[in-house]
Amino acid sequence: MPTAAFRRALKRAFRRDKNRRLVVRRGRLERISFMSKIFENSREVTIYLPSGYEEHPEQRYPVLYMQDGQNLFDPTRSFIPGQHWRLAEAADSVVAERKARAMIIVGIDNTGAQRIDEYTPTRDVIRNFGGRADDYATMLLEELKPLIDESYRTQPDRAGTGLGGSSLGGLLTAHVVLKHPAAFSVAAIMSPSVWWDHRIILEEVDQFRGERPRVWLDIGGREGFAALQDARALRDHLKKNGWGEEDLKYYEDRRADHSERAWASRAPMMLEFLYKQ
């Protein structure tokens, strides 16, 4: 029979252990300036390194490349100041809770006026812009990714490489992973601009041949009826072309609008699904 003193000591030890588990260790951010020869422009790139990166020099990490990097980590740089994805905090949390594997996240800034050109797969002949998503894929795979793989302890193969974004960044993500299935194993397609060029992305899904990436797809209920129907159509086309429960997660947030704040609220779920233990 345990003594009363032993039971009290056990309770104190349990409380200390519980408190330790509740402490979330923070990763850190680095920022570099990246020059693209393909686009002949430069942009800032922010790299999130998970906690323990320096302590475990033998460990390598999967990498998630995310678009619109200004909006992901820093509230002073986001499209609406003060409203950012809190993506570092989301990654810290899901890893600390053992809901996801530790990952490196690379946030690639958009280039402002050139964003629409770089993020869209076809040219809008009426407006006379768009259509450089394939160049963006080349920039990513042949210029930026080799630099990241050389500078950090990444898992450089397909299994360790993912792509993500929202809005036009979601459209870009869908297009690039469908065109380069040998390069990406996971994709975060959040509030995608399916409407672009008469929903051409749906045709690309139907024409897809290759190894399917794991896909997180979502939409907000307050983004408008057309956006909701478009996201559901993309979900249905993916399912029709072989995506199932293991490699497709579709989520509707009925109260969410089209904003960084809305995507921030879904970021932990996205990371959990794409990088689940």
N, C-alpha and C positions, 0 to 999 in steps of 0.2 A: 504493500500500500504506500503510494507516494506521500511524503510528508507535506505539511502545509507550506513550509519554506521552499520545497522543491517545486510545488505547483506555482507559487508566486514567481520564482525565478524563471520558470518556463513561460509564464504569461509575459514577463518583461522581455524575454528573448524574442517571443513571437511578435510583440509590438514593434521592437526594433527592426526585425526582419521585414515586417509588413511596411514600415515606413521607408525602408531602403528600397523596396520594390516600387513604391509610389514616386520616388524621385526619378524624373525624366532627364537623362543625360542629353546634352545638346550637341548637335553637330556644328560645323563651322562653315562659313562662306568664304570663297575666294572669288576675285573678279579679274578678268583679263580682257584686253582689247584684241579683237580678232579681225584680221584683214582678209577679205575674200577676193581672190583674183578673178573668180567667175563673175561676180557682181561688180567688181571694182569699187567696193565700199567697205567700210569697217563698222563694227558693232561691238557692244559690250556683251560678254558672256559671263554668267555667274555660275560658279560650281559649288554645289552643296556636298560636303564630305560628312559622312555619318560619324557619330560618336565612336570612339575606339579606332578610328582610321590610323592614327599615329601609333597607337599601342599594339597593333597587330600587323606588323609589316609584311607578314606572309599571306595575309588575306587579300583576295581580289573581290570586286563588287560589280554587280550589274549596273548599267547606266541607263537612265531615263532622260532622253533629250526632249525638252519642253520649249514650246514657242512662246512668244510675247514675254520674254524674260523679265522685262521691267516690272511686270505685274505680280511676280511670283513670291519674292522674298522681302522686298523693301517698301514700306508704306510711303516713303518720300518719293519714290520713283514711279509709282503705279499710275495708271490712267486717271483714276480718281484718287487724289492724294488721301492716304489713310486707309484705302480699301485695297488690300492685296490678298493673295491666295493663302498667306501664312503657310507656305508649302514646307519650309524647313521645320516649323513646329508640327505640322501634320506628320512628316516623316519621322521626326524624333518620337512622337507619341506612339505611332503604330509599331515602331521597332521596339520601343521600351516595353510595350504591352505584349510583345511577341506575336503580334497579328500579321507581321510582314517581315521579310528579310531586309537587312540593311542594304541600301542602294546609294549610289551617287546620282545626283540630279544636276543636269546641265541646262540652265535657263538661257536661251538664246534671244537676245533683244531683237525686236522688230526694227525696221529702219524707217518708220514713219511713213512718208509719202510713197515709198516703194513697197509697203507691206502688202497691198492688194495684188500687185504684180507677182511678188514672191510666193504668196500663199495660195494662189489659184491655179488649177490645172489647165485651163483653156483661156483663150483671149475673148473678151467681150467686144465683138466687132462694132457694136453700136457706140459703146463708151470709149473704145480704143484703149483699153488697159486690161491687165491680167495675163495669165498664161505662162508664168515662169516657175511653177512648182517643180518641174523636172530639173531645172537648173538648181533650184534650192536643194533637191535631193542629192544632186552631184556635189554641191558645196558641202553639204552635211557629211556625206560618205567619203569624199575624197580630200576634203580640206580640214574640216573641223574634227571629225571623229579620229583621224590619225593623230592629230595634235593632242586630243584628250587621252587617247590610249597610250601615247608616249609619255605624257606628263603625270598620269595617275594610275593607280593599280586597278585597272578595269578588267572585266571579263569581256574581251573584245569580240567574241564570236556572236552568232545570231542569238543564242540562248541568253546572252548577257546584254542585249541591246534593245531598247524600247524607244517609242516616240509618242508624244502627246501634245495636245493643245485644245483650245476652245474657240468657238465661233469659226472664223476663217482658218484659225490654227487647227481646229478640229477637222475641217475639210482637207487642209493640207496633210494632216496626219493620215487620214483615211486614204487619200490618193497615194502617198508615198509608200505606205506599208503594202498596199495592193500592187504597186508597181515593182516593189523590191522585197518580195516575201522571204528571200534568202538572207536578208540583212536584219530583219526585226522580228522578235518573238512576242512582243506585247505592244498594245496601242491604247492610248487614252483619247477617246473621241468625245469631247464634251461640248454640248450645245452646237453641233456642227452646222455649217452653212450649206445644207443640202441643196438649197434653192439655186446655187450658182449654175449658170448655163443650162437651164431646163433640167436640173437634177442629174447632171451627167455622171455624178458619182455613183448613182444606182446602176448605170450601165457598166461602170468599171467593176462593181461588185459582181455583176452577172458574167462578166468576161474573165473573172479571176481564175487563175490556175496556179497552184503552188501550195506550199505548206501554210496552213492558216495560223495567223498570230492570235494570241489571246486578246480579246477586245473588251474594253469598258466603254459603253455608250450610254450617254445620259441626255436629259433635256429638262427644262423647267416648265411647269404648268403655266406660268405667267409670261412666257416668251412669245405667246401668240398662237392662235389655232394652226396657222400654216406651219410654223416651226415644229409644233407638236406632231402634226401629221407627217412632216418630212422625216423626223427622227424615227417615228414608228415605221415608216416605209423603209428606211435604211436598216432598221432591225429586221424587218421581214425579209428583205433581200439577202441579208447575211444568213439568216436561218435557212432560207430556200437554197442557199449555196453551201450548206454544210456546217455552219457554225451551230454548236449546241450548248448545253448548259455549262460544260466544262470550259469552253473557250469564248463564251459571250455572256456578259452581264449587262442587261439593259435596266436603267433606273430612271424613273420619272419622279422629280421632286415637285409636287403639285403647287407648292407655294413659292417656288423660286423664279426669279426673273433672269435676265441676260446680263450678268454682272460678275465682277471679280468676287464680290462677297458671296454670291451664290455658288461659284465654283470652289471657293475656299471651304464652304460647308460640306462639299462632296469629295474634296481631295483625300481625306483619310480613307473613305470607303474605296475610292479608286485605287489607292496604293495597296490597300489590303487585298483587293481582288487580283491585281496584277503581280504582286510580289508575296502572295500568301505563303506561309511556312509550309 
